[in-house]
Amino acid sequence: MDHEQRQELFRRVMDPAVRFYVPILGVSVNGWWIQIARRLIWVTSETEDDGQLVELLMNETTAAGEVPPLAAVEAILIAAPMTQHPANWAFTARIWAEPVQRPIDRPWSKLAKAIHGHGIPTITLDPVSTPYEIACQVILKSYWHGYISGDEPALANAIAMAYPQQVERIRRETHAPNQASAAATLLEQLIHPGFDPAQGAEATRRYVRRKASIAVMQYRKSEAPDRYPWTQVGISERRYYKLLPLFAEKVNGRYDYDYDDVVARMKAHLDRADKARVVRAAALEVLRSHGFGEEAARKWLQRHPPEEAVDAWPRGRRS
């Protein structure tokens, strides 16, 4: 640009009422318009913070020794159906390359609900990202943000093409009839995302690998329940691990114990607890039959052994 063109551009960008987007590339595919663009902004103390990353574009100082605060936001992917003009809706997503970093003072668990409810989806990529991985991210983000429904066949197909090793492992370990069925099993694990996209594309790949391992583990549990200690005790896995600190100690951050011994002791502990509940329920019934109210009966049991309920009567009611 010459000097006059540059001044005209600056005047337009400085106007807060103008959203000035610069297309980087655009293509029409099967009735869809797909574009990547970056917005130019003039950063001042009054610039509205819309939660997007910015990059200063100029490092040359002016005559006054200042750097022009011309900046561009992160690249934005825009996909819109061209069935009517203007388009009645469009899918937009941020594109974050490998060097992007987000402040970690606010954990993802606090941000996820707001972002998935009202925020902009984020597509992360790095030098080893494959086209299928990027396309799978776009489709999954479209689903998570409500652009497409869960019965869309593209969901399972995209996962099968983007993560063939994980899908093949699930097919092999769970004896799924085909790749599509294995991909659907992995999709069930990805229905609700639980990772921060700002951690990068590799974090996304690790997340998918972990979800594939969980799918295989859940299949093994359902096929051979007797091999797990919590099924031998007759309780859920969650409750088993809540009770485990009562019967074992951690060594170097891991529980090291004899399964048979812990199972036997935990069974005895649960049997005693069940027996105590039965005795207490019987004592409450006896107290109510003697004329105690519900609250009075419970308070009485807090102060006396259940075995004494047979001889307990409310004041003035002793037979």
Sequence and secondary structure as in RCSB ss.txt:
>XXXX:A:sequence
MDHEQRQELFRRVMDPAVRFYVPILGVSVNGWWIQIARRLIWVTSETEDDGQLVELLMNETTAAGEVPPLAAVEA
ILIAAPMTQHPANWAFTARIWAEPVQRPIDRPWSKLAKAIHGHGIPTITLDPVSTPYEIACQVILKSYWHGYISG
DEPALANAIAMAYPQQVERIRRETHAPNQASAAATLLEQLIHPGFDPAQGAEATRRYVRRKASIAVMQYRKSEAP
DRYPWTQVGISERRYYKLLPLFAEKVNGRYDYDYDDVVARMKAHLDRADKARVVRAAALEVLRSHGFGEEAARKW
LQRHPPEEAVDAWPRGRRS
>XXXX:A:secstr
  HHHHHHHHHHHH TT  EEEEEEEEEETTEEEEEEEEEEE  TT    S  EEE      TTS    EEEE E
EEEEEE SSSS S  EEEEEE TT     SS HHHHHHHHHHHS  EEE  TT  HHHHHHHHHHHHHHTTSS T
T HHHHHHHHHH HHHHHHHHHHHT SSHHHHHHHHHHHTSS  S GGG HHHHHHHHHHHHHHHHHHHHHHH G
GGSHHHHHTS HHHHHHHGGGT  EETTEE   HHHHHHHHHHHHHHHHHHHHHHHHHHHHHHHTT  HHHHHHH
HHHS GGGGGG   TT   
